[in-house]
Amino acid sequence: MSHTAHDYVRSATVRPTAALLAASAAALLVLTACSAEEDKAAPSPKAKTSAPAAETTDPGKSSDAEKSAGIPDAPTGADRAAYLAAIKAIDPAIVEDEEKAIDAGRNQCSHLASPSGKSDWLAAQRFGNDARPLTDAQGKQLNAALRKTLCPA
């Protein structure tokens, strides 16, 4: 066989082998990706037998750790209405997002359980924001409203 014919035969056999290897590698990647997607989509057997902790707890109820830190349960019914009315009287914009106002109040109760000299400032920070800053005087009013409604001493 001449040198040119030998090169042709060798290149003809190498090319399909390289193409076969490339196709095999691509197929392997596709199969791996598919099985990974199936793993993500299929719930695990453990998930079927037990519900996540977040689904089993009431978001408005304080955990034992929260209670020990002074965070009360979220108010409901008439208590919720009284709390929101009390802080709305200080600044109506505070209750535009009621859930945020309740979360801020519950967290401020934690601080009021062992207050410091910055209690009024902290309340102003918790309930206000950059677009609607509150003063320390408003923070003092918020603390008074919290003591009457959400977190009495």
C-alpha positions in Angstrom: 0.0 0.0 0.0 1.3 3.4 -0.9 1.9 6.0 1.7 -1.0 8.1 0.4 -3.4 5.2 0.4 -2.3 4.2 3.9 -2.9 7.8 5.2 -6.4 7.7 3.6 -7.3 4.4 5.3 -5.9 5.5 8.6 -7.7 8.8 8.5 -10.9 7.1 7.4 -10.8 4.8 10.4 -9.8 7.5 12.9 -12.5 9.9 11.9 -15.4 7.6 12.5 -13.8 6.6 15.8 -13.4 10.2 16.9 -16.9 11.0 15.7 -18.2 7.9 17.6 -16.4 9.0 20.8 -17.8 12.6 20.5 -21.3 11.3 19.9 -21.0 8.9 22.9 -19.8 11.7 25.1 -22.6 13.9 24.0 -25.2 11.2 24.6 -23.7 10.5 28.1 -24.0 14.2 29.0 -27.6 14.3 27.8 -28.5 11.2 29.8 -26.7 12.6 32.9 -28.6 15.9 32.6 -31.9 14.1 32.2 -31.4 11.9 35.2 -30.3 15.0 37.3 -33.5 16.8 36.2 -35.6 13.7 37.1 -34.0 13.6 40.5 -34.9 17.2 41.2 -38.5 16.8 39.9 -39.2 13.6 41.8 -40.0 13.9 45.5 -37.8 11.9 47.7 -39.3 9.1 49.7 -38.6 10.9 52.9 -40.5 14.0 51.6 -43.6 11.8 51.1 -43.5 10.5 54.7 -42.9 13.7 56.5 -43.9 17.3 56.0 -41.4 20.1 56.2 -41.3 21.9 59.5 -42.4 25.2 57.9 -45.6 23.7 56.8 -46.4 22.2 60.2 -46.0 25.4 62.2 -48.4 28.3 62.3 -46.5 31.3 61.0 -48.3 33.6 63.5 -47.4 31.5 66.5 -44.1 32.1 68.3 -41.7 29.2 68.7 -40.4 28.4 72.2 -37.2 30.2 71.3 -39.1 33.3 70.1 -41.3 33.3 73.2 -38.2 33.2 75.4 -36.8 36.1 73.5 -40.0 38.1 74.1 -41.6 37.8 70.7 -45.3 37.4 71.1 -47.7 35.5 68.8 -49.0 37.6 65.9 -52.3 39.3 66.9 -55.5 38.1 65.4 -59.1 39.3 65.3 -59.8 42.3 67.6 -56.3 42.3 69.0 -54.9 42.7 65.5 -57.3 45.5 64.7 -56.5 47.3 67.9 -52.7 47.0 67.3 -53.0 48.2 63.7 -55.2 51.1 64.7 -52.8 52.2 67.5 -49.8 52.3 65.2 -51.8 53.8 62.3 -52.6 56.8 64.6 -48.9 57.5 64.7 -48.3 57.4 61.0 -50.9 55.9 58.6 -48.1 54.8 56.2 -46.8 52.3 58.8 -49.8 50.0 58.1 -49.7 50.0 54.3 -48.1 46.6 54.6 -49.9 45.1 57.6 -47.8 41.9 57.8 -44.6 44.0 57.8 -46.0 46.2 60.6 -46.9 43.1 62.6 -43.5 41.6 62.1 -41.8 44.9 63.1 -44.0 45.1 66.2 -43.3 41.5 67.3 -39.6 42.1 66.9 -39.8 45.4 68.8 -41.5 43.5 71.6 -38.4 41.4 71.9 -36.4 44.5 72.5 -38.9 45.9 74.9 -38.6 42.7 77.0 -35.1 44.0 78.0 -35.0 47.7 76.8 -32.1 49.9 76.4 -31.6 53.7 76.1 -32.1 53.4 72.3 -35.6 51.8 72.4 -37.3 54.8 70.8 -34.7 55.1 68.1 -34.9 51.4 67.4 -38.7 51.5 67.0 -38.3 54.4 64.6 -35.8 52.3 62.6 -37.9 49.2 62.6 -41.1 50.9 61.5 -39.6 53.5 59.2 -37.5 53.3 56.1 -35.4 55.5 53.9 -38.4 56.7 51.9 -40.4 57.3 55.1 -38.1 57.9 58.1 -39.6 58.2 61.5 -38.4 60.3 64.4 -37.4 59.1 67.9 -40.5 60.9 69.1 -42.6 58.7 66.8 -40.6 55.7 68.1 -41.5 56.6 71.6 -45.2 56.7 70.6 -44.8 53.3 68.8 -43.3 51.8 72.0 -46.3 53.1 74.0 -48.7 51.7 71.5 -46.9 48.4 71.6 -47.1 48.3 75.4 -50.8 48.8 75.3 -51.6 46.3 72.6 -49.1 43.7 71.3 -46.6 43.4 74.1 -47.8 44.6 77.5 -45.0 44.6 80.2 
